[in-house]
Amino acid sequence: MEAAKAIVPADRKSFLMQIIPVMLCFFAMGFVDLVGTASNYVQKDLGLTDSQANLFPSLVFFWFLIFSVPTGMLMNRIGRKMTVLISLAITAVSLVIPVFGDSYAVMLISFSLLGIGNAVMQTSLNPLVSNLISGDKLASTLTFGQFVKAIASFLAPVLAAWGATTYFPTFGLGWRALFVIYAVISILSVAALGATPIHEERPDKASGVMECLRLLGRPFILLCFLGIMCHVGIDVGTNTTAPKIIMERLGLPLEEAGFATSVYFIFRTAGCFLGAFILRAMSPRKFFAISVIMMAAAMAMLFTCDTLSSIYVALGLVGFGNSNIFSIVFSQALLYTPNERNEVSGLMIMGLFGGTIFPLAMGFAADAVGQWGSVAVMTAGVAYLLYYTFKIRK
């Protein structure tokens, strides 16, 4: 029985008191996307190459490979809500560390903890939503959560630029004031979710790492896993590379070129918001196909565009097109194996390891042939998503 349909008017207030703190956690989940903006500022401050700077987002998403499956097992032992609380605490610590400096070593430690916290959070928060919403409403609810997450992503470059240029006292932090603001919100998220009662069904059966990984032997689960890898690779790749494309082709400084990241996230945020409603009226396969076609058109534009307006249009298409890919793929995987949601969630979030592979490949390609090499790497991800479109279950 769908949780959404089970709610009666008398319970609606209780439901809202549960879902609002959960959505605040989705906002905290979006803090991971500050890595693209932060890595550009660190690259400028320390004079790093593209491949050196792209190590930061790669390092963040490396931890998804290590921690996602164990987190799925941890949820079976301590529950989803407690696991989310742990992830928020780790995230808060990671955001406080840059207050003490922005050296290469300090930022590596900060981004590592940010990646660990986000890996744990993404693995546990999405299944936690299934305790409140299930059935055919799950994809649209997860998409709304991605909309909330995208707001944090969109604000990151804006807050970083504000910190770097404002005359308002930031105590010498500059662009790193962004970390302090998000650290405070992380702490508030811990308090809000900790005070919220959420009933969880009996934990899934205990399972080991090999039992979880064995699920990749199911063809559809493997397809979903690779789809998540491509989605996050394109997401992190665009987040990191968009300002570099503008700086390379138009010669603008980072403070101005950095707005390209905001353009991407503006359209990604709008796509998540509209997708929550579109997915209630349109089949996931059809909407997925439209989204991938938009991204394919954007890649073609990014290969050739040399004006600011045309690059912004391309980034808008990528942002809107990529905004609902995760929710559709993730919900498809959860609904395919309803009795192994924790394990499947761990596997799908492990797919965010694509955020390590893509930026590294893009960094080396950019060092070799310029930013169009980065676009070529992202285009390969779009090509796979086009193939996955035909495999989506109706």
VEXRO-790826 format. One line per 2 residues: number of its first residue (from 1); their letters; for each residue x, y, z of C-alpha. Coordinates in nm, 2 decimals. Layout:
N
NUM	A	X,Y,Z ~ ...
# end
This chain:
394
1	ME	0.00,0.00,0.00 ~ 0.14,0.34,-0.09
3	AA	0.24,0.55,0.20 ~ 0.12,0.86,0.03
5	KA	-0.23,0.71,-0.03 ~ -0.24,0.58,0.33
7	IV	-0.21,0.93,0.48 ~ -0.55,1.06,0.59
9	PA	-0.61,1.43,0.66 ~ -0.57,1.37,1.04
11	DR	-0.22,1.24,0.97 ~ -0.12,1.50,0.72
13	KS	0.04,1.73,0.98 ~ 0.24,1.45,1.12
15	FL	0.35,1.35,0.77 ~ 0.47,1.71,0.70
17	MQ	0.66,1.72,1.03 ~ 0.85,1.41,0.91
19	II	0.91,1.50,0.55 ~ 1.03,1.85,0.61
21	PV	1.34,1.75,0.82 ~ 1.41,1.48,0.56
23	ML	1.41,1.74,0.29 ~ 1.65,1.95,0.49
25	CF	1.88,1.65,0.48 ~ 1.85,1.65,0.10
27	FA	1.96,2.01,0.12 ~ 2.27,1.90,0.32
29	MG	2.33,1.62,0.06 ~ 2.38,1.90,-0.20
31	FV	2.68,2.03,-0.01 ~ 2.90,1.77,-0.19
33	DL	2.85,1.97,-0.51 ~ 3.06,2.26,-0.37
35	VG	3.36,2.05,-0.46 ~ 3.35,2.18,-0.82
37	TA	3.35,2.54,-0.72 ~ 3.60,2.49,-0.44
39	SN	3.84,2.30,-0.66 ~ 3.85,2.59,-0.91
41	YV	3.93,2.84,-0.63 ~ 4.20,2.61,-0.49
43	QK	4.34,2.56,-0.84 ~ 4.37,2.94,-0.87
45	DL	4.52,2.99,-0.52 ~ 4.78,2.71,-0.55
47	GL	4.85,2.73,-0.93 ~ 4.75,2.37,-1.00
49	TD	4.70,2.20,-1.34 ~ 4.36,2.07,-1.45
51	SQ	4.46,1.71,-1.36 ~ 4.58,1.81,-1.02
53	AN	4.27,2.02,-0.95 ~ 4.04,1.75,-1.07
55	LF	4.18,1.52,-0.81 ~ 3.96,1.70,-0.55
57	PS	3.62,1.59,-0.70 ~ 3.77,1.26,-0.79
59	LV	3.88,1.21,-0.43 ~ 3.53,1.31,-0.30
61	FF	3.36,1.04,-0.51 ~ 3.63,0.78,-0.45
63	WF	3.48,0.71,-0.11 ~ 3.15,0.61,-0.26
65	LI	3.33,0.30,-0.39 ~ 3.45,0.21,-0.04
67	FS	3.16,0.31,0.19 ~ 2.84,0.26,0.00
69	VP	2.80,-0.11,0.03 ~ 2.91,-0.13,0.40
71	TG	2.66,0.15,0.47 ~ 2.38,-0.06,0.32
73	ML	2.49,-0.33,0.57 ~ 2.51,-0.08,0.86
75	MN	2.15,0.03,0.80 ~ 2.04,-0.33,0.86
77	RI	2.20,-0.31,1.21 ~ 2.12,0.05,1.33
79	GR	1.85,0.17,1.10 ~ 1.83,0.43,0.83
81	KM	1.76,0.73,1.04 ~ 2.06,0.67,1.27
83	TV	2.28,0.62,0.97 ~ 2.17,0.95,0.82
85	LI	2.25,1.13,1.15 ~ 2.60,0.98,1.14
87	SL	2.65,1.10,0.79 ~ 2.54,1.46,0.88
89	AI	2.79,1.47,1.17 ~ 3.07,1.36,0.94
91	TA	2.97,1.63,0.68 ~ 2.97,1.90,0.95
93	VS	3.32,1.81,1.05 ~ 3.44,1.81,0.69
95	LV	3.31,2.16,0.64 ~ 3.47,2.30,0.95
97	IP	3.82,2.19,0.86 ~ 3.88,2.45,0.58
99	VF	3.84,2.72,0.84 ~ 4.20,2.64,0.94
101	GD	4.35,2.69,0.60 ~ 4.32,2.61,0.23
103	SY	4.65,2.42,0.18 ~ 4.65,2.12,-0.05
105	AV	4.67,1.88,0.24 ~ 4.39,2.05,0.44
107	ML	4.16,2.05,0.14 ~ 4.24,1.68,0.07
109	IS	4.13,1.59,0.42 ~ 3.82,1.81,0.40
111	FS	3.71,1.67,0.07 ~ 3.78,1.31,0.18
113	LL	3.55,1.35,0.49 ~ 3.29,1.53,0.27
115	GI	3.29,1.24,0.04 ~ 3.27,0.98,0.32
117	GN	2.98,1.17,0.48 ~ 2.80,1.21,0.15
119	AV	2.84,0.84,0.06 ~ 2.68,0.74,0.39
121	MQ	2.41,1.00,0.35 ~ 2.31,0.92,-0.01
123	TS	2.30,0.55,0.07 ~ 2.08,0.58,0.37
125	LN	1.86,0.89,0.30 ~ 1.70,0.77,-0.02
127	PL	1.57,0.44,0.14 ~ 1.46,0.64,0.44
129	VS	1.22,0.83,0.21 ~ 1.07,0.49,0.12
131	NL	0.95,0.47,0.48 ~ 0.73,0.77,0.41
133	IS	0.65,0.73,0.03 ~ 0.64,0.41,-0.18
135	GD	0.50,0.27,-0.50 ~ 0.47,0.49,-0.81
137	KL	0.51,0.81,-0.61 ~ 0.86,0.72,-0.50
139	AS	1.04,0.85,-0.82 ~ 0.86,1.19,-0.80
141	TL	0.93,1.23,-0.43 ~ 1.30,1.14,-0.48
143	TF	1.30,1.39,-0.77 ~ 1.17,1.66,-0.53
145	GQ	1.44,1.57,-0.29 ~ 1.69,1.62,-0.57
147	FV	1.53,1.96,-0.63 ~ 1.60,2.06,-0.27
149	KA	1.95,1.92,-0.30 ~ 2.00,2.12,-0.62
151	IA	1.93,2.44,-0.44 ~ 2.23,2.39,-0.22
153	SF	2.43,2.30,-0.53 ~ 2.32,2.62,-0.70
155	LA	2.40,2.84,-0.40 ~ 2.76,2.71,-0.36
157	PV	2.92,2.91,-0.64 ~ 2.71,3.22,-0.55
159	LA	2.82,3.20,-0.18 ~ 3.19,3.13,-0.28
161	AW	3.19,3.44,-0.51 ~ 3.02,3.64,-0.24
163	GA	3.29,3.54,0.01 ~ 3.57,3.62,-0.23
165	TT	3.45,3.96,-0.33 ~ 3.23,4.10,-0.04
167	YF	3.33,4.38,0.19 ~ 3.13,4.21,0.46
169	PT	3.37,4.07,0.72 ~ 3.44,3.70,0.66
171	FG	3.73,3.69,0.91 ~ 3.99,3.62,0.64
173	LG	3.81,3.32,0.50 ~ 3.72,3.47,0.16
175	WR	3.55,3.21,-0.06 ~ 3.59,2.95,0.23
177	AL	3.30,3.13,0.41 ~ 3.09,2.90,0.21
179	FV	3.21,2.61,0.42 ~ 3.11,2.78,0.75
181	IY	2.76,2.86,0.62 ~ 2.70,2.50,0.52
183	AV	2.86,2.36,0.84 ~ 2.60,2.55,1.04
185	IS	2.31,2.41,0.82 ~ 2.45,2.06,0.87
187	IL	2.43,2.09,1.25 ~ 2.08,2.22,1.22
189	SV	1.99,1.92,1.00 ~ 2.12,1.68,1.27
191	AA	1.90,1.85,1.53 ~ 1.59,1.85,1.31
193	LG	1.61,1.49,1.20 ~ 1.71,1.37,1.55
195	AT	1.39,1.52,1.69 ~ 1.17,1.36,1.42
197	PI	1.01,1.03,1.49 ~ 1.01,0.80,1.18
199	HE	0.88,0.45,1.19 ~ 1.11,0.20,1.01
201	ER	1.00,-0.15,0.91 ~ 1.20,-0.44,1.04
203	PD	1.55,-0.42,0.89 ~ 1.62,-0.62,0.58
205	KA	1.80,-0.95,0.64 ~ 2.16,-0.93,0.74
207	SG	2.39,-0.96,0.44 ~ 2.76,-0.95,0.36
209	VM	2.96,-0.75,0.12 ~ 2.98,-1.04,-0.13
211	EC	2.60,-1.09,-0.11 ~ 2.55,-0.72,-0.20
213	LR	2.80,-0.72,-0.48 ~ 2.65,-1.04,-0.62
215	LL	2.34,-0.84,-0.70 ~ 2.54,-0.68,-0.98
217	GR	2.51,-1.02,-1.15 ~ 2.15,-0.93,-1.22
219	PF	2.16,-0.76,-1.57 ~ 1.91,-0.49,-1.49
221	IL	2.08,-0.39,-1.16 ~ 2.42,-0.37,-1.34
223	LC	2.26,-0.15,-1.61 ~ 2.13,0.08,-1.33
225	FL	2.47,0.08,-1.16 ~ 2.64,0.20,-1.48
227	GI	2.36,0.45,-1.54 ~ 2.43,0.61,-1.20
229	MC	2.80,0.62,-1.28 ~ 2.74,0.81,-1.61
231	HV	2.49,1.05,-1.45 ~ 2.72,1.16,-1.17
233	GI	3.02,1.17,-1.40 ~ 2.83,1.42,-1.63
235	DV	2.71,1.61,-1.32 ~ 3.05,1.65,-1.16
237	GT	3.22,1.70,-1.49 ~ 2.99,1.98,-1.59
239	NT	3.02,2.14,-1.25 ~ 3.40,2.14,-1.27
241	TA	3.45,2.21,-1.64 ~ 3.19,2.47,-1.72
243	PK	3.40,2.77,-1.59 ~ 3.71,2.63,-1.76
245	II	3.54,2.61,-2.10 ~ 3.45,2.98,-2.07
247	ME	3.80,3.08,-1.94 ~ 3.97,2.89,-2.23
249	RL	3.74,3.02,-2.51 ~ 3.65,3.37,-2.39
251	GL	3.94,3.46,-2.16 ~ 3.72,3.56,-1.86
253	PL	3.85,3.55,-1.50 ~ 3.73,3.27,-1.27
255	EE	3.51,3.51,-1.06 ~ 3.30,3.58,-1.38
257	AG	3.34,3.24,-1.54 ~ 3.23,3.07,-1.22
259	FA	2.87,3.18,-1.29 ~ 2.86,2.91,-1.55
261	TS	2.83,2.66,-1.27 ~ 2.53,2.85,-1.13
263	VY	2.36,2.84,-1.47 ~ 2.40,2.47,-1.48
265	FI	2.25,2.43,-1.13 ~ 1.97,2.68,-1.20
267	FR	1.84,2.46,-1.48 ~ 1.91,2.14,-1.28
269	TA	1.71,2.29,-0.99 ~ 1.43,2.38,-1.22
271	GC	1.44,2.04,-1.38 ~ 1.42,1.86,-1.04
273	FL	1.12,2.08,-0.94 ~ 0.93,2.03,-1.26
275	GA	1.03,1.66,-1.28 ~ 0.85,1.59,-0.95
277	FI	0.52,1.69,-1.13 ~ 0.61,1.56,-1.48
279	LR	0.68,1.21,-1.35 ~ 0.33,1.19,-1.21
281	AM	0.18,1.24,-1.56 ~ 0.45,1.09,-1.79
283	SP	0.61,0.75,-1.80 ~ 0.97,0.73,-1.67
285	RK	1.09,0.59,-2.00 ~ 0.95,0.88,-2.21
287	FF	1.07,1.15,-1.97 ~ 1.42,0.98,-1.95
289	AI	1.44,0.97,-2.33 ~ 1.36,1.34,-2.36
291	SV	1.62,1.42,-2.09 ~ 1.90,1.23,-2.26
293	IM	1.82,1.39,-2.60 ~ 1.86,1.73,-2.43
295	MA	2.20,1.63,-2.30 ~ 2.31,1.50,-2.64
297	AA	2.22,1.83,-2.80 ~ 2.41,2.01,-2.53
299	MA	2.73,1.81,-2.58 ~ 2.71,1.89,-2.96
301	ML	2.69,2.26,-2.87 ~ 2.98,2.24,-2.62
303	FT	3.21,2.10,-2.88 ~ 3.16,2.41,-3.10
305	CD	3.02,2.70,-2.91 ~ 3.24,3.01,-2.87
307	TL	3.00,3.27,-2.74 ~ 2.89,3.31,-2.38
309	SS	2.52,3.30,-2.45 ~ 2.55,2.97,-2.65
311	IY	2.76,2.81,-2.38 ~ 2.50,2.91,-2.12
313	VA	2.22,2.75,-2.34 ~ 2.42,2.43,-2.36
315	LG	2.48,2.42,-1.98 ~ 2.11,2.48,-1.93
317	LV	2.02,2.18,-2.15 ~ 2.27,1.96,-1.96
319	GF	2.13,2.09,-1.62 ~ 1.77,2.03,-1.71
321	GN	1.84,1.70,-1.89 ~ 2.05,1.55,-1.61
323	SN	1.83,1.66,-1.33 ~ 1.60,1.36,-1.32
325	IF	1.83,1.08,-1.44 ~ 1.93,0.98,-1.08
327	SI	1.58,0.96,-0.95 ~ 1.45,0.75,-1.23
329	VF	1.74,0.51,-1.23 ~ 1.75,0.48,-0.85
331	SQ	1.37,0.42,-0.82 ~ 1.39,0.16,-1.10
333	AL	1.65,-0.03,-0.91 ~ 1.46,-0.01,-0.58
335	LY	1.13,-0.12,-0.73 ~ 1.31,-0.41,-0.92
337	TP	1.43,-0.56,-0.59 ~ 1.18,-0.44,-0.31
339	NE	1.30,-0.70,-0.06 ~ 1.67,-0.59,-0.08
341	RN	1.64,-0.21,-0.08 ~ 1.93,-0.14,0.16
343	EV	2.17,-0.36,-0.04 ~ 2.06,-0.22,-0.37
345	SG	2.08,0.14,-0.24 ~ 2.44,0.07,-0.14
347	LM	2.52,-0.06,-0.48 ~ 2.35,0.23,-0.66
349	IM	2.53,0.49,-0.45 ~ 2.86,0.31,-0.51
351	GL	2.79,0.40,-0.87 ~ 2.86,0.76,-0.77
353	FG	3.22,0.65,-0.80 ~ 3.17,0.77,-1.16
355	GT	3.24,1.11,-1.00 ~ 3.59,0.99,-0.95
357	IF	3.65,0.83,-1.29 ~ 3.50,1.10,-1.51
359	PL	3.69,1.41,-1.37 ~ 4.02,1.22,-1.37
361	AM	3.97,1.12,-1.74 ~ 3.85,1.47,-1.82
363	GF	4.15,1.63,-1.65 ~ 4.40,1.43,-1.85
365	AA	4.20,1.49,-2.17 ~ 4.19,1.86,-2.10
367	DA	4.57,1.88,-2.03 ~ 4.63,1.70,-2.36
369	VG	4.39,1.86,-2.61 ~ 4.20,2.14,-2.43
371	QW	3.85,2.15,-2.28 ~ 3.68,1.98,-2.58
373	GS	3.86,1.67,-2.46 ~ 3.66,1.70,-2.13
375	VA	3.34,1.73,-2.34 ~ 3.43,1.41,-2.53
377	VM	3.45,1.22,-2.20 ~ 3.11,1.34,-2.09
379	TA	2.96,1.26,-2.43 ~ 3.06,0.89,-2.38
381	GV	2.84,0.90,-2.06 ~ 2.55,1.05,-2.26
383	AY	2.58,0.77,-2.52 ~ 2.54,0.51,-2.25
385	LL	2.24,0.68,-2.10 ~ 2.08,0.67,-2.45
387	YY	2.13,0.30,-2.46 ~ 1.99,0.26,-2.10
389	TF	1.67,0.44,-2.22 ~ 1.56,0.13,-2.41
391	KI	1.61,-0.09,-2.10 ~ 1.39,0.11,-1.86
393	RK	1.10,-0.10,-1.73 ~ 0.75,0.04,-1.82
# end
